[in-house]
Amino acid sequence: MSSSSARVARITAGFAAPPAVLLGLVGWVAGGVIAGVVVFLVVGAALSWWVLTGGDRRVAGMLSGLGGRDADSVRDARLTNLVEALSSTAGVRQPRLVVIEATGLNVLAAGTSGAKAVVAVTSGLLGELELVELEAILAEALVQIRRGDTVAPTMTVATFGLGAKHATPRDRDPIADQAAVTLTRYPPALASALEKVEAKGWEVPGQPAYTAVLWIADPRPGALHDAGRLPLRERIEALREL
């Protein structure tokens, strides 16, 4: 089993198993062994299905609640053109693009499959980054989608954060950084982009804690970085050494 599949399994089991076991025991007491097994299987299957399919719906609802709008090929030509070119180079299906009006510099990558992938960027990010910097940070989002790094975090959103500790390995971000600069062939651009994120802030108001794993930096006001992830400063220093 791959590490990504193992994370998915842990998140699903952690959410579905406890209530399935509890209700299965209730069914056993009330109706016997067969009733208990049937209740366990039905509840477990229903909750597992919720985890596997609910994350994409909840992410879409979250972006809508933030006032996110679909990127326009004219108004957001720089964004759409870059993603179109990068998607072709990376060999991934072009994701849905969403723009969120927020001054913080941040980007979200989510989706349990290529067909359901979404990349959301803040207006602050679009306004502050130079073209090569924006290309670099979008490449980061796309390689996360290509590698399947968005699957477990998206599923975590369906569980309201239960199992978040299993969603991302600590080395996810530096590995994605390396893959992104391999795609763009210009490490200084990503380092410069992350430096601007660090300097100008990355807040996106209205985000619950369990969505932090979807963003390049924890979007909650006052948050520094997710304790389970590498700080931006360390990632920048590593990129500067390339």
C-alpha positions, -999 to 999 in steps of 0.1 A, spaced: 0 0 0 14 34 -9 19 61 17 -10 81 2 -33 51 3 -23 44 39 -32 79 49 -65 77 32 -72 44 50 -63 58 84 -85 89 79 -114 68 67 -111 42 95 -106 68 122 -139 85 112 -160 55 103 -150 27 126 -159 42 161 -196 50 154 -199 18 133 -186 -4 161 -207 15 187 -240 12 167 -231 -24 157 -229 -33 194 -263 -16 200 -277 -36 171 -262 -68 186 -277 -62 220 -311 -53 205 -314 -79 177 -286 -104 179 -253 -110 162 -266 -108 126 -283 -75 133 -252 -62 149 -230 -72 119 -255 -57 94 -256 -24 114 -218 -23 116 -214 -29 79 -241 -4 68 -229 24 91 -193 18 83 -199 18 45 -221 50 47 -195 69 67 -167 57 45 -185 69 15 -191 103 32 -153 106 38 -144 95 2 -169 118 -15 -177 146 9 -144 164 9 -147 178 -26 -183 190 -18 -172 207 14 -142 224 -3 -165 237 -30 -189 250 -4 -161 266 16 -148 284 -14 -183 297 -22 -187 308 13 -155 329 10 -169 346 -20 -147 327 -44 -153 332 -81 -143 312 -110 -113 327 -128 -121 345 -160 -99 340 -191 -99 378 -197 -99 393 -163 -75 367 -149 -56 360 -181 -22 358 -164 -35 331 -140 -54 311 -166 -27 312 -192 0 301 -167 -21 272 -154 -30 261 -189 7 259 -198 18 244 -166 -9 217 -167 2 206 -201 39 205 -190 30 186 -158 8 162 -176 -23 169 -154 -58 178 -163 -64 216 -159 -80 222 -125 -109 245 -117 -94 279 -109 -110 301 -82 -101 336 -71 -107 347 -35 -108 384 -25 -83 385 3 -52 406 10 -32 377 23 -9 359 -1 -21 322 -2 -30 294 -25 -51 263 -20 -49 230 -38 -76 204 -33 -93 174 -49 -96 137 -45 -90 132 -82 -78 151 -112 -113 155 -124 -123 172 -91 -91 192 -86 -93 229 -77 -67 256 -72 -77 287 -54 -56 318 -52 -61 351 -33 -63 384 -50 -34 394 -28 -13 367 -43 -22 377 -78 -15 414 -71 19 410 -54 37 383 -73 57 388 -105 50 365 -134 78 340 -127 69 340 -90 32 333 -97 42 305 -122 64 289 -95 37 289 -68 11 276 -92 35 248 -102 37 239 -65 -1 235 -65 -2 215 -96 25 190 -86 6 184 -54 -24 175 -75 -2 153 -98 14 135 -68 -20 128 -51 -9 150 -21 -43 167 -21 -64 135 -17 -60 129 21 -62 166 31 -94 170 10 -109 139 27 -99 154 61 -122 184 54 -151 159 52 -143 147 87 -141 182 101 -104 177 109 -106 143 124 -74 125 113 -57 157 102 -24 144 117 -25 117 90 -32 140 61 2 153 53 37 138 59 62 164 71 82 161 39 53 168 16 61 205 12 99 202 5 93 174 -19 66 194 -37 90 224 -37 116 203 -55 91 190 -80 78 225 -87 112 239 -95 119 209 -117 88 219 -136 97 256 -139 135 251 -139 140 283 -119 143 277 -81 148 314 -72 113 322 -84 96 299 -59 120 311 -31 111 347 -39 74 339 -40 75 322 -6 95 352 8 67 375 -3 42 353 13 62 353 45 68 391 45 33 402 36 12 376 54 -10 348 43 -43 353 62 -76 342 46 -103 351 72 -131 326 79 -110 294 77 -115 267 103 -84 249 116 -90 217 96 -87 235 62 -51 245 70 -36 214 53 -50 226 19 -32 259 19 5 267 13 4 283 48 -21 281 76 -47 308 66 -61 315 101 -54 350 115 -24 349 138 -13 314 127 24 308 122 25 274 106 11 240 111 32 222 136 33 191 114 47 210 84 80 226 76 81 264 83 82 287 53 116 300 63 132 266 62 117 259 28 130 292 15 165 285 28 165 251 11 154 266 -22 181 292 -20 207 265 -18 197 249 -51 
